[in-house]
Amino acid sequence: MHLPTHFEEQGNYKMTGTHRKLIIKDNDYYIQGSFNFLSFNKEKGQKIANEESILIPKKVDLKWEHVLNSYNINL
């Protein structure tokens, strides 16, 4: 999903909302995922939610470049 264009009109409908989150820590690592570690309120009889995230410690500089280009940010 390309977030900068995600909310633009798409024919007869408009895309709304996203659940994707991204954390980039300098050039050390980045984490992609839901980050809803504690937000699932399990009620009696309800199944447990699967909230996953992935930590990527390689090529962080390329991820920075991609994000900055996607949002047309020049540093």
C-alpha positions in Angstrom: 0.0 0.0 0.0 1.4 3.4 -1.0 0.3 5.6 1.9 0.9 9.0 0.2 -1.8 8.1 -2.5 -3.9 5.8 -0.3 -6.5 8.4 0.6 -7.0 9.8 -3.0 -10.2 9.1 -4.8 -10.2 5.7 -6.5 -13.1 5.8 -9.1 -16.4 5.7 -7.3 -15.0 5.2 -3.8 -12.6 6.8 -1.5 -10.0 4.8 0.5 -10.3 5.5 4.2 -8.1 4.4 7.1 -5.0 2.3 7.4 -3.7 0.0 10.0 0.0 0.0 8.9 2.5 1.5 11.2 6.3 2.0 10.8 9.0 2.9 13.2 12.5 3.7 12.0 15.3 3.9 14.6 18.1 5.9 13.0 20.0 3.5 10.7 19.9 0.7 13.2 16.5 -1.0 12.5 12.9 -0.5 11.5 9.7 -2.2 12.7 6.6 -2.7 10.6 3.4 -4.0 12.1 0.2 -3.3 13.9 1.8 -2.2 17.3 -1.4 -3.1 19.1 0.4 -5.1 21.7 -1.9 -4.3 24.6 -5.0 -2.9 22.9 -7.0 -6.1 22.4 -9.7 -6.4 25.1 -10.5 -10.1 25.2 -14.0 -10.8 26.4 -15.4 -14.1 27.6 -15.7 -16.5 24.6 -13.7 -14.3 22.3 -10.7 -15.5 20.4 -7.3 -13.9 20.9 -6.2 -11.4 18.2 -3.0 -12.0 16.3 -1.0 -8.8 16.5 2.3 -9.2 14.8 5.2 -6.9 14.0 8.6 -7.5 12.3 11.9 -6.0 13.2 14.3 -5.5 10.3 17.9 -4.7 11.1 19.3 -4.6 7.5 19.3 -2.0 4.7 17.6 0.6 7.0 19.2 3.4 4.9 17.2 2.1 1.9 14.0 2.1 3.9 14.6 5.7 4.9 15.2 6.7 1.3 12.0 5.0 0.2 9.9 6.7 2.9 11.4 10.1 2.2 10.9 9.8 -1.5 7.3 8.5 -1.1 6.4 11.7 0.8 8.5 14.0 -1.3 10.7 15.0 1.6 14.1 16.4 0.8 16.6 16.6 3.6 
